[in-house]
């Protein structure tokens, strides 16, 4: 066999020495002498290690997706609130596990050891992720606080009204806000599909009363359309109504809605 270079094994060999031949799938890739080891000229290049690294990375990411799908299915009933850390914590854990897998595949020659290191890295990363998620979940709240802005002129904002009410219509993605004769400078609202708020208006009644402002839930209509959106829970008599809008638009909506009765 042709060895790669003059050492360390080739320079120490003497007639009668017992050597160890390392092979994989019938191909010799190294020659060992005691604790010494030297690659042969036909050893597979870095492509094999790179393919192993890619395979392990895909395996880790696939396992993370399966774990995430199972966790999300439970969250729908246990905790529907949406928080930023619910995305970045598992993403950081998966990235760390993938980094361990790739590094071990490119630096360690023993495949079983690579698999062991990868499994240990995944276990540590995902255990830390689960612990951090539990700690953050105990302190998390979906309550949002925004200061209302009082209207002095008409305004059109992008917002969606959802509920079993006649002014909740598919495709009506805007709210017109106009100052009205309500004490305190509060205004009137109407849903419309027109970005200029000129046509096809459906007014929101004075019986619509805000209840609380919160973050989005996975069960909310239009969930996932914008991460910066918040939800205003309202009541129109006995009917629950949701107004979904971005934070800057919600300030104007809060300023236009009538204050809840004491």
PAVEX-572632 format. One record per residue: residue number from 1; residue in three letters; x, y, z of N, C-alpha, C in turn. Coordinates in Angstrom, 3 decimals. Layout:
! residues N
- NUM,ALA,X,Y,Z,X,Y,Z,X,Y,Z
...
This chain:
! residues 262
- 1,UNK,0.841,-1.195,0.000,0.000,0.000,0.000,0.881,1.251,0.000
- 2,UNK,0.379,2.283,-0.567,1.122,3.541,-0.636,0.671,4.441,0.504
- 3,UNK,1.608,4.762,1.402,1.280,5.617,2.539,1.364,7.083,2.150
- 4,UNK,0.618,7.887,2.853,0.601,9.316,2.591,1.680,9.982,3.435
- 5,UNK,2.810,10.325,2.845,3.898,10.959,3.576,4.883,9.954,4.135
- 6,UNK,5.902,10.455,4.836,6.972,9.612,5.382,6.763,9.261,6.845
- 7,UNK,5.776,9.775,7.489,5.571,9.493,8.903,4.125,9.664,9.300
- 8,UNK,3.802,9.242,10.530,4.745,8.755,11.551,5.008,7.243,11.502
- 9,UNK,4.112,6.467,10.850,4.261,5.016,10.892,5.430,4.559,10.017
- 10,UNK,5.529,5.073,8.815,6.541,4.599,7.862,7.956,4.779,8.402
- 11,UNK,8.196,5.874,9.101,9.535,6.119,9.630,9.900,5.230,10.801
- 12,UNK,8.901,4.576,11.409,9.164,3.735,12.583,9.121,2.252,12.269
- 13,UNK,8.743,1.873,11.079,8.573,0.461,10.760,9.907,-0.272,10.691
- 14,UNK,9.899,-1.493,11.246,11.043,-2.411,11.179,10.535,-3.770,10.710
- 15,UNK,11.377,-4.542,10.097,10.948,-5.890,9.677,10.403,-6.681,10.858
- 16,UNK,9.271,-7.330,10.674,8.664,-8.151,11.713,7.682,-7.395,12.597
- 17,UNK,7.523,-6.064,12.416,6.565,-5.301,13.230,5.133,-5.741,12.917
- 18,UNK,4.316,-5.782,13.955,2.889,-6.086,13.787,2.140,-4.756,13.583
- 19,UNK,1.414,-4.663,12.496,0.703,-3.428,12.169,-0.807,-3.702,12.118
- 20,UNK,-1.571,-2.630,12.153,-3.036,-2.717,12.062,-3.479,-2.000,10.793
- 21,UNK,-4.281,-2.688,9.999,-4.801,-2.100,8.770,-6.244,-1.643,9.022
- 22,UNK,-6.505,-0.371,8.794,-7.845,0.202,8.959,-8.520,0.268,7.588
- 23,UNK,-9.721,-0.272,7.505,-10.438,-0.264,6.227,-11.902,0.088,6.449
- 24,UNK,-12.532,0.525,5.388,-13.961,0.850,5.427,-14.580,0.452,4.102
- 25,UNK,-15.539,-0.501,4.171,-16.187,-1.021,2.982,-15.172,-1.583,1.979
- 26,UNK,-14.209,-2.305,2.526,-13.231,-2.955,1.690,-12.098,-2.079,1.197
- 27,UNK,-12.087,-0.805,1.572,-11.035,0.114,1.130,-10.134,0.446,2.304
- 28,UNK,-8.830,0.173,2.161,-7.870,0.496,3.220,-7.646,2.003,3.237
- 29,UNK,-7.741,2.574,4.441,-7.566,4.023,4.510,-6.473,4.457,5.484
- 30,UNK,-5.969,3.542,6.307,-4.904,3.919,7.239,-4.160,2.682,7.691
- 31,UNK,-2.913,2.896,8.148,-2.051,1.845,8.699,-1.641,2.268,10.099
- 32,UNK,-1.809,1.348,11.076,-1.498,1.669,12.453,-0.325,0.866,12.973
- 33,UNK,0.481,1.500,13.841,1.612,0.846,14.505,1.562,1.277,15.965
- 34,UNK,1.019,0.394,16.804,0.833,0.764,18.198,-0.167,1.910,18.306
- 35,UNK,0.279,3.020,18.904,-0.572,4.204,19.029,-0.467,5.115,17.803
- 36,UNK,0.419,4.783,16.899,0.622,5.624,15.717,-0.332,5.198,14.599
- 37,UNK,-0.678,6.164,13.763,-1.543,5.863,12.627,-1.194,6.802,11.480
- 38,UNK,-1.161,6.238,10.283,-0.811,7.032,9.105,-1.772,6.700,7.975
- 39,UNK,-2.292,7.740,7.319,-3.241,7.551,6.221,-2.533,7.022,4.996
- 40,UNK,-3.282,6.225,4.220,-2.755,5.734,2.962,-3.096,6.723,1.855
- 41,UNK,-2.449,6.572,0.714,-2.671,7.494,-0.386,-4.076,7.433,-0.943
- 42,UNK,-4.763,6.302,-0.805,-6.109,6.177,-1.367,-7.215,6.456,-0.378
- 43,UNK,-6.887,7.058,0.762,-7.931,7.346,1.745,-8.961,8.302,1.151
- 44,UNK,-10.254,8.058,1.407,-11.278,8.992,0.918,-10.980,10.404,1.412
- 45,UNK,-11.193,11.372,0.529,-10.901,12.760,0.866,-11.945,13.357,1.795
- 46,UNK,-11.939,14.695,1.946,-12.866,15.366,2.862,-14.319,15.273,2.436
- 47,UNK,-14.554,14.805,1.198,-15.932,14.688,0.742,-16.750,13.740,1.597
- 48,UNK,-16.148,12.634,2.051,-16.884,11.678,2.882,-17.282,12.315,4.208
- 49,UNK,-16.355,13.033,4.823,-16.674,13.706,6.079,-17.733,14.781,5.870
- 50,UNK,-17.644,15.488,4.742,-18.629,16.528,4.452,-20.014,15.928,4.260
- 51,UNK,-20.093,14.795,3.564,-21.390,14.142,3.375,-21.963,13.661,4.696
- 52,UNK,-21.097,13.148,5.571,-21.559,12.734,6.887,-22.057,13.935,7.685
- 53,UNK,-21.359,15.054,7.588,-21.769,16.260,8.309,-23.132,16.745,7.823
- 54,UNK,-23.326,16.747,6.503,-24.613,17.182,5.951,-25.729,16.236,6.375
- 55,UNK,-25.460,14.929,6.339,-26.476,13.947,6.731,-26.872,14.123,8.194
- 56,UNK,-25.897,14.322,9.063,-26.210,14.523,10.479,-26.971,15.824,10.703
- 57,UNK,-26.581,16.889,9.983,-27.279,18.166,10.128,-28.739,18.034,9.712
- 58,UNK,-28.984,17.350,8.596,-30.366,17.151,8.150,-31.143,16.295,9.132
- 59,UNK,-30.480,15.294,9.701,-31.141,14.441,10.686,-31.532,15.244,11.921
- 60,UNK,-30.644,16.106,12.395,-30.934,16.925,13.575,-32.074,17.894,13.289
- 61,UNK,-32.024,18.557,12.130,-33.079,19.503,11.777,-34.424,18.787,11.618
- 62,UNK,-34.409,17.610,10.995,-35.649,16.850,10.858,-36.228,16.449,12.207
- 63,UNK,-35.371,16.018,13.121,-35.841,15.679,14.466,-36.399,16.905,15.176
- 64,UNK,-35.783,18.068,14.933,-36.280,19.303,15.551,-37.663,19.657,15.020
- 65,UNK,-37.890,19.443,13.727,-39.209,19.723,13.157,-40.268,18.790,13.748
- 66,UNK,-39.938,17.523,13.904,-40.877,16.570,14.494,-41.183,16.960,15.941
- 67,UNK,-40.139,17.291,16.684,-40.328,17.721,18.070,-41.165,19.003,18.136
- 68,UNK,-40.893,19.949,17.226,-41.649,21.192,17.208,-43.116,20.983,16.862
- 69,UNK,-43.393,20.082,15.918,-44.783,19.809,15.553,-45.545,19.196,16.718
- 70,UNK,-44.901,18.284,17.435,-45.546,17.680,18.599,-45.809,18.729,19.670
- 71,UNK,-44.828,19.620,19.894,-44.981,20.656,20.916,-46.081,21.644,20.544
- 72,UNK,-46.145,22.036,19.269,-47.184,22.969,18.837,-48.573,22.361,18.950
- 73,UNK,-48.692,21.066,18.696,-50.007,20.426,18.820,-50.502,20.461,20.257
- 74,UNK,-49.592,20.382,21.218,-49.985,20.471,22.619,-50.270,21.908,23.025
- 75,UNK,-49.547,22.875,22.438,-49.715,24.272,22.806,-51.094,24.808,22.442
- 76,UNK,-51.718,24.293,21.428,-53.024,24.790,21.013,-54.031,24.698,22.156
- 77,UNK,-53.879,23.702,23.003,-54.820,23.525,24.104,-54.266,24.026,25.428
- 78,UNK,-52.959,23.985,25.607,-52.372,24.368,26.890,-52.078,25.858,26.991
- 79,UNK,-51.406,26.400,25.975,-50.993,27.799,26.021,-51.002,28.361,24.611
- 80,UNK,-52.128,28.968,24.180,-52.208,29.453,22.800,-51.469,30.755,22.548
- 81,UNK,-50.966,31.428,23.600,-50.313,32.724,23.427,-49.027,32.584,22.623
- 82,UNK,-48.715,33.616,21.840,-47.533,33.628,20.990,-46.500,34.576,21.584
- 83,UNK,-45.273,34.075,21.781,-44.178,34.890,22.301,-42.954,34.701,21.408
- 84,UNK,-42.110,35.719,21.363,-40.930,35.657,20.494,-39.985,34.530,20.897
- 85,UNK,-39.847,34.293,22.209,-38.892,33.275,22.661,-39.316,31.870,22.260
- 86,UNK,-40.597,31.670,21.925,-41.046,30.353,21.496,-40.443,29.969,20.154
- 87,UNK,-39.919,30.942,19.431,-39.260,30.657,18.159,-37.741,30.627,18.297
- 88,UNK,-37.172,31.650,18.990,-35.712,31.727,19.004,-35.064,30.721,19.935
- 89,UNK,-35.747,30.276,20.990,-35.144,29.289,21.892,-34.928,27.941,21.183
- 90,UNK,-35.955,27.345,20.558,-35.681,26.087,19.830,-34.760,26.275,18.632
- 91,UNK,-34.823,27.457,17.990,-33.914,27.707,16.869,-32.465,27.721,17.343
- 92,UNK,-32.209,28.387,18.473,-30.847,28.426,19.006,-30.383,27.037,19.429
- 93,UNK,-31.269,26.255,20.044,-30.902,24.902,20.467,-30.587,24.015,19.263
- 94,UNK,-31.419,24.096,18.222,-31.168,23.294,17.021,-29.882,23.720,16.336
- 95,UNK,-29.618,25.034,16.284,-28.375,25.518,15.679,-27.161,24.996,16.433
- 96,UNK,-27.240,24.984,17.766,-26.131,24.462,18.564,-25.920,22.973,18.312
- 97,UNK,-27.012,22.217,18.236,-26.898,20.775,17.982,-26.320,20.511,16.592
- 98,UNK,-26.750,21.280,15.606,-26.212,21.130,14.247,-24.728,21.478,14.225
- 99,UNK,-24.335,22.513,14.962,-22.925,22.878,15.029,-22.068,21.775,15.624
- 100,UNK,-22.570,21.138,16.682,-21.837,20.021,17.284,-21.714,18.868,16.287
- 101,UNK,-22.801,18.563,15.589,-22.785,17.451,14.629,-21.783,17.703,13.498
- 102,UNK,-21.813,18.897,12.939,-20.909,19.207,11.822,-19.452,19.216,12.280
- 103,UNK,-19.196,19.818,13.435,-17.821,19.888,13.938,-17.260,18.503,14.222
- 104,UNK,-18.059,17.661,14.857,-17.572,16.314,15.165,-17.348,15.491,13.894
- 105,UNK,-18.226,15.647,12.895,-18.070,14.888,11.654,-16.811,15.294,10.895
- 106,UNK,-16.427,16.551,10.993,-15.266,17.041,10.243,-13.951,16.879,10.991
- 107,UNK,-14.008,16.646,12.293,-12.770,16.582,13.082,-12.494,15.220,13.698
- 108,UNK,-13.500,14.363,13.827,-13.315,13.048,14.454,-13.373,11.971,13.372
- 109,UNK,-12.405,11.050,13.383,-12.325,10.017,12.355,-13.220,8.817,12.644
- 110,UNK,-13.530,8.583,13.897,-14.298,7.404,14.286,-15.793,7.706,14.160
- 111,UNK,-16.495,7.024,13.252,-17.909,7.307,13.000,-18.791,7.038,14.223
- 112,UNK,-18.641,5.897,14.917,-19.462,5.717,16.122,-19.269,6.826,17.156
- 113,UNK,-18.036,7.307,17.289,-17.794,8.401,18.224,-18.478,9.685,17.748
- 114,UNK,-18.482,9.909,16.434,-19.180,11.077,15.880,-20.671,11.009,16.220
- 115,UNK,-21.263,9.840,16.037,-22.680,9.671,16.347,-22.952,9.873,17.830
- 116,UNK,-22.056,9.389,18.671,-22.222,9.550,20.107,-22.135,11.017,20.505
- 117,UNK,-21.158,11.724,19.947,-21.005,13.147,20.251,-22.234,13.929,19.774
- 118,UNK,-22.734,13.592,18.583,-23.920,14.270,18.056,-25.135,14.035,18.939
- 119,UNK,-25.325,12.778,19.360,-26.460,12.470,20.237,-26.352,13.208,21.558
- 120,UNK,-25.148,13.265,22.116,-24.965,13.988,23.381,-25.224,15.479,23.196
- 121,UNK,-24.747,16.048,22.072,-24.991,17.459,21.812,-26.467,17.770,21.677
- 122,UNK,-27.203,16.906,20.981,-28.653,17.102,20.840,-29.354,17.014,22.193
- 123,UNK,-28.962,16.036,22.995,-29.595,15.866,24.302,-29.376,17.087,25.184
- 124,UNK,-28.144,17.603,25.206,-27.848,18.771,26.039,-28.574,20.006,25.521
- 125,UNK,-28.516,20.249,24.202,-29.127,21.442,23.629,-30.635,21.439,23.814
- 126,UNK,-31.291,20.319,23.541,-32.750,20.283,23.635,-33.223,20.233,25.076
- 127,UNK,-32.430,19.652,25.963,-32.797,19.699,27.383,-32.730,21.133,27.904
- 128,UNK,-31.671,21.853,27.518,-31.565,23.262,27.909,-32.702,24.076,27.308
- 129,UNK,-33.080,23.760,26.058,-34.192,24.457,25.413,-35.503,24.223,26.157
- 130,UNK,-35.761,22.973,26.526,-37.000,22.665,27.247,-37.034,23.353,28.610
- 131,UNK,-35.896,23.371,29.304,-35.838,24.014,30.616,-36.063,25.517,30.494
- 132,UNK,-35.396,26.147,29.513,-35.553,27.592,29.328,-36.972,27.940,28.899
- 133,UNK,-37.555,27.111,28.046,-38.936,27.343,27.628,-39.891,27.261,28.802
- 134,UNK,-39.666,26.295,29.690,-40.523,26.155,30.858,-40.391,27.365,31.785
- 135,UNK,-39.160,27.825,31.999,-38.944,28.973,32.885,-39.567,30.249,32.309
- 136,UNK,-39.374,30.471,31.009,-39.951,31.663,30.388,-41.470,31.572,30.338
- 137,UNK,-41.996,30.357,30.140,-43.442,30.189,30.085,-44.127,30.504,31.402
- 138,UNK,-43.447,30.235,32.509,-44.041,30.525,33.812,-44.171,32.025,34.055
- 139,UNK,-43.276,32.809,33.461,-43.296,34.256,33.679,-43.986,35.018,32.558
- 140,UNK,-44.372,34.305,31.495,-44.913,34.984,30.322,-46.369,35.388,30.545
- 141,UNK,-46.772,36.461,29.912,-48.156,36.914,29.912,-48.485,37.443,28.526
- 142,UNK,-49.753,37.330,28.139,-50.142,37.816,26.817,-50.697,39.229,26.857
- 143,UNK,-50.673,39.863,28.032,-51.218,41.207,28.177,-50.303,42.222,27.490
- 144,UNK,-50.888,43.113,26.712,-50.160,44.180,26.008,-50.696,45.526,26.487
- 145,UNK,-49.794,46.455,26.731,-50.177,47.798,27.163,-49.763,48.814,26.106
- 146,UNK,-50.732,49.575,25.603,-50.481,50.622,24.622,-51.220,51.886,25.037
- 147,UNK,-50.608,53.015,24.798,-51.229,54.295,25.105,-52.087,54.725,23.914
- 148,UNK,-53.416,54.960,24.117,-54.266,55.377,22.996,-53.857,56.749,22.456
- 149,UNK,-54.112,56.958,21.161,-53.899,58.257,20.528,-55.255,58.832,20.135
- 150,UNK,-55.557,60.017,20.608,-56.838,60.647,20.319,-56.820,61.237,18.913
- 151,UNK,-57.878,60.975,18.162,-57.966,61.442,16.787,-58.304,62.927,16.731
- 152,UNK,-57.656,63.631,15.830,-58.013,65.016,15.523,-58.416,65.160,14.059
- 153,UNK,-58.215,64.101,13.280,-58.594,64.089,11.864,-58.865,62.654,11.453
- 154,UNK,-59.515,62.496,10.300,-59.817,61.165,9.808,-58.556,60.378,9.478
- 155,UNK,-58.637,59.066,9.595,-57.471,58.210,9.364,-57.965,56.829,8.933
- 156,UNK,-57.174,56.165,8.076,-57.455,54.793,7.652,-56.277,53.931,8.067
- 157,UNK,-56.559,52.848,8.788,-55.501,51.953,9.237,-55.823,50.538,8.778
- 158,UNK,-54.790,49.747,8.649,-54.971,48.341,8.266,-55.310,47.532,9.507
- 159,UNK,-56.463,46.877,9.507,-56.913,46.091,10.653,-57.996,45.131,10.182
- 160,UNK,-58.184,44.063,10.926,-59.188,43.054,10.619,-60.112,42.894,11.815
- 161,UNK,-61.417,42.884,11.547,-62.422,42.654,12.586,-62.966,41.250,12.401
- 162,UNK,-62.906,40.434,13.453,-63.345,39.038,13.370,-64.395,38.776,14.440
- 163,UNK,-65.462,38.094,14.058,-66.518,37.748,14.995,-67.821,37.507,14.257
- 164,UNK,-68.802,36.974,14.957,-70.114,36.710,14.363,-70.952,37.984,14.386
- 165,UNK,-70.499,38.976,13.626,-71.172,40.269,13.554,-71.236,40.695,12.084
- 166,UNK,-72.212,41.512,11.700,-72.372,41.879,10.278,-71.248,42.737,9.718
- 167,UNK,-70.473,43.415,10.562,-69.394,44.265,10.065,-68.057,43.521,9.997
- 168,UNK,-68.072,42.209,10.254,-66.892,41.371,10.054,-67.054,40.647,8.727
- 169,UNK,-66.336,41.122,7.705,-66.497,40.608,6.350,-65.116,40.226,5.806
- 170,UNK,-65.035,39.083,5.143,-63.795,38.641,4.533,-63.347,39.646,3.471
- 171,UNK,-62.085,40.051,3.542,-61.551,41.018,2.595,-61.636,42.453,3.062
- 172,UNK,-62.354,42.708,4.133,-62.433,44.063,4.706,-61.242,44.228,5.652
- 173,UNK,-60.123,44.668,5.095,-58.855,44.688,5.830,-58.460,46.076,6.316
- 174,UNK,-59.395,47.016,6.302,-59.082,48.373,6.741,-60.175,48.890,7.675
- 175,UNK,-59.765,49.805,8.532,-60.693,50.502,9.417,-60.569,51.996,9.160
- 176,UNK,-61.687,52.641,8.948,-61.682,54.092,8.871,-61.957,54.636,10.264
- 177,UNK,-61.160,55.587,10.674,-61.304,56.216,11.988,-61.565,57.691,11.758
- 178,UNK,-62.675,58.171,12.314,-63.028,59.569,12.130,-63.497,60.149,13.451
- 179,UNK,-63.071,61.367,13.801,-63.554,62.003,15.034,-65.066,62.153,14.992
- 180,UNK,-65.693,61.849,16.100,-67.150,61.948,16.167,-67.598,62.722,17.390
- 181,UNK,-68.886,62.874,17.529,-69.429,63.656,18.643,-69.531,62.876,19.940
- 182,UNK,-68.455,62.125,20.231,-68.435,61.334,21.451,-67.596,62.080,22.489
- 183,UNK,-68.072,62.215,23.751,-67.310,62.952,24.766,-65.883,62.430,24.888
- 184,UNK,-64.972,63.363,25.093,-63.570,62.998,25.249,-62.818,62.937,23.946
- 185,UNK,-63.444,63.340,22.827,-62.733,63.349,21.556,-62.621,61.987,20.898
- 186,UNK,-63.380,60.999,21.389,-63.343,59.672,20.784,-64.008,59.697,19.417
- 187,UNK,-63.703,58.712,18.577,-64.187,58.766,17.207,-65.038,57.589,16.826
- 188,UNK,-65.370,57.514,15.530,-66.182,56.451,14.972,-65.320,55.569,14.090
- 189,UNK,-65.744,54.296,13.941,-64.990,53.339,13.142,-65.906,52.665,12.139
- 190,UNK,-65.318,52.199,11.024,-66.053,51.423,10.025,-65.063,50.527,9.303
- 191,UNK,-65.481,49.310,9.009,-64.642,48.405,8.226,-64.867,48.671,6.743
- 192,UNK,-63.825,48.418,5.949,-63.912,48.660,4.516,-62.805,47.896,3.799
- 193,UNK,-63.049,47.502,2.531,-61.966,46.912,1.735,-61.139,47.966,1.006
- 194,UNK,-61.544,49.222,1.134,-60.904,50.329,0.416,-59.787,50.930,1.259
- 195,UNK,-58.560,50.921,0.725,-57.427,51.471,1.465,-57.556,52.964,1.705
- 196,UNK,-58.423,53.646,0.930,-58.627,55.082,1.118,-59.838,55.375,2.006
- 197,UNK,-60.609,54.327,2.349,-61.745,54.506,3.245,-62.859,55.340,2.676
- 198,UNK,-63.116,55.204,1.365,-64.132,56.043,0.717,-65.433,55.299,0.430
- 199,UNK,-65.339,53.991,0.170,-66.525,53.263,-0.300,-66.728,51.989,0.509
- 200,UNK,-67.927,51.440,0.402,-68.334,50.163,1.004,-67.972,50.138,2.490
- 201,UNK,-68.454,51.077,3.240,-68.164,51.172,4.669,-69.217,50.411,5.467
- 202,UNK,-68.768,49.708,6.474,-69.667,49.039,7.423,-69.340,49.555,8.818
- 203,UNK,-70.148,50.449,9.353,-69.818,51.079,10.642,-69.826,50.081,11.797
- 204,UNK,-68.934,50.303,12.751,-68.936,49.557,13.998,-69.894,50.259,14.962
- 205,UNK,-70.755,49.513,15.623,-71.770,50.150,16.460,-71.190,50.698,17.767
- 206,UNK,-71.953,51.591,18.410,-71.530,52.132,19.701,-71.578,51.085,20.805
- 207,UNK,-72.247,49.947,20.531,-72.329,48.875,21.534,-71.044,48.056,21.619
- 208,UNK,-70.104,48.319,20.695,-68.826,47.594,20.711,-67.932,48.191,21.797
- 209,UNK,-67.601,47.395,22.784,-66.847,47.870,23.945,-65.552,47.081,24.077
- 210,UNK,-64.391,47.736,24.171,-63.123,47.010,24.356,-63.053,46.349,25.721
- 211,UNK,-62.481,45.163,25.766,-62.347,44.414,27.022,-60.893,44.361,27.469
- 212,UNK,-60.009,43.859,26.603,-58.590,43.814,26.949,-57.748,43.723,25.688
- 213,UNK,-56.504,44.171,25.820,-55.544,44.145,24.723,-54.504,43.081,25.035
- 214,UNK,-54.224,42.224,24.062,-53.295,41.109,24.293,-52.493,40.819,23.048
- 215,UNK,-51.500,39.941,23.207,-50.752,39.448,22.067,-51.553,38.431,21.287
- 216,UNK,-51.012,37.998,20.165,-51.740,37.064,19.319,-51.680,35.640,19.877
- 217,UNK,-52.727,34.879,19.588,-52.804,33.469,19.916,-52.786,32.662,18.620
- 218,UNK,-52.334,31.422,18.712,-52.295,30.572,17.524,-53.697,30.245,17.030
- 219,UNK,-54.712,30.433,17.858,-56.090,30.156,17.467,-56.784,31.385,16.895
- 220,UNK,-56.110,32.535,16.855,-56.723,33.764,16.346,-56.872,33.716,14.830
- 221,UNK,-57.888,34.401,14.291,-57.966,34.543,12.833,-56.751,35.302,12.308
- 222,UNK,-56.320,34.954,11.114,-55.182,35.609,10.455,-53.906,35.439,11.270
- 223,UNK,-53.804,34.362,12.057,-52.575,34.141,12.821,-51.402,33.944,11.878
- 224,UNK,-50.289,34.601,12.196,-49.072,34.450,11.435,-48.894,35.438,10.314
- 225,UNK,-49.894,36.316,10.067,-49.756,37.263,8.965,-48.694,38.314,9.262
- 226,UNK,-48.659,38.821,10.506,-47.650,39.807,10.898,-47.271,39.559,12.354
- 227,UNK,-45.976,39.490,12.604,-45.513,39.219,13.962,-45.728,40.402,14.892
- 228,UNK,-45.880,41.620,14.343,-46.030,42.810,15.185,-47.486,43.109,15.527
- 229,UNK,-48.396,42.236,15.115,-49.814,42.502,15.366,-50.194,42.194,16.814
- 230,UNK,-51.189,42.915,17.309,-51.784,42.667,18.610,-53.287,42.524,18.417
- 231,UNK,-53.963,42.043,19.446,-55.388,41.740,19.350,-56.139,42.486,20.444
- 232,UNK,-57.209,43.156,20.049,-58.088,43.826,20.999,-59.356,43.000,21.129
- 233,UNK,-59.581,42.443,22.306,-60.800,41.697,22.575,-61.910,42.674,22.934
- 234,UNK,-63.053,42.529,22.246,-64.192,43.420,22.479,-65.452,42.592,22.686
- 235,UNK,-66.505,43.276,23.145,-67.817,42.661,23.269,-68.833,43.554,22.580
- 236,UNK,-69.659,42.937,21.755,-70.807,43.625,21.159,-72.044,42.934,21.690
- 237,UNK,-72.521,43.429,22.812,-73.573,42.717,23.519,-73.009,41.446,24.116
- 238,UNK,-73.521,40.297,23.678,-73.024,39.007,24.148,-72.045,38.374,23.165
- 239,UNK,-71.749,39.059,22.086,-70.893,38.496,21.036,-69.453,38.950,21.213
- 240,UNK,-68.529,37.993,21.128,-67.103,38.315,21.202,-66.610,38.777,19.834
- 241,UNK,-65.855,39.873,19.845,-65.318,40.456,18.614,-63.828,40.711,18.818
- 242,UNK,-63.020,40.365,17.819,-61.586,40.606,17.862,-61.208,41.629,16.803
- 243,UNK,-60.354,42.578,17.173,-59.771,43.520,16.222,-58.275,43.264,16.194
- 244,UNK,-57.753,42.888,15.022,-56.344,42.528,14.864,-55.657,43.624,14.055
- 245,UNK,-54.610,44.210,14.612,-53.894,45.287,13.925,-52.479,45.370,14.474
- 246,UNK,-51.601,46.059,13.735,-50.256,46.301,14.223,-50.295,47.333,15.341
- 247,UNK,-49.220,47.385,16.105,-49.205,48.205,17.314,-49.476,49.686,17.032
- 248,UNK,-48.830,50.236,16.019,-49.010,51.666,15.755,-50.447,51.967,15.348
- 249,UNK,-51.093,51.041,14.592,-52.490,51.240,14.214,-53.422,51.043,15.396
- 250,UNK,-53.068,50.114,16.276,-53.925,49.840,17.427,-54.018,51.051,18.361
- 251,UNK,-52.998,51.878,18.438,-53.066,53.087,19.268,-54.186,54.016,18.796
- 252,UNK,-54.311,54.161,17.470,-55.386,54.997,16.941,-56.746,54.340,17.139
- 253,UNK,-56.803,53.021,17.008,-58.076,52.319,17.208,-58.543,52.466,18.652
- 254,UNK,-57.626,52.323,19.585,-57.980,52.502,20.985,-58.495,53.909,21.253
- 255,UNK,-57.927,54.906,20.585,-58.377,56.271,20.751,-59.711,56.539,20.129
- 256,UNK,-60.140,55.683,19.184,-61.417,55.902,18.506,-62.567,55.113,19.113
- 257,UNK,-62.267,54.065,19.860,-63.311,53.250,20.461,-63.898,53.925,21.707
- 258,UNK,-65.162,53.671,22.005,-65.735,54.228,23.238,-65.139,53.540,24.449
- 259,UNK,-64.992,54.294,25.528,-64.463,53.750,26.773,-65.457,52.756,27.374
- 260,UNK,-64.956,51.655,27.982,-65.865,50.703,28.629,-66.586,51.350,29.802
- 261,UNK,-67.827,50.938,29.970,-68.610,51.495,31.077,-68.101,50.991,32.412
- 262,UNK,-68.176,51.843,33.450,-67.718,51.460,34.788,-68.735,50.541,35.448
